[in-house]
Amino acid sequence: MKKCSRCKTVYCSPHCQQEHWNSGHKKMCKKIQRAGGAEQFHAAAKSKEASDAAVASCAAEGVPQDAECFICKTSINSMPRSSEGI
């Protein structure tokens, strides 16, 4: 198994590592390293996606604007709206 020397991402083969590097790993490597490795980097991204989806779901269900989000404890009214109006 091959491992990126900077961020420690694990690859099944040198060929896989080279393909990943050529497809953009070079640009993401420092971000992955700062996040604590590939697993933590991708877990944090998925967590943000899930939180954003929950907020959008509440808005779509007509949760009152003065309600408090049970995830982040922020008022729904103070949350930024996307260009889609959610």
Secondary structure, DSSP 8 states (H G I E B T S, - for coil): -EE-TTT--EESSHHHHHHHIIIIIHHHHHHHHHHTSHHHHHHHHHHHHHHHHHHHHHHHTT--TT-B-TTT--BGGGS---TT--
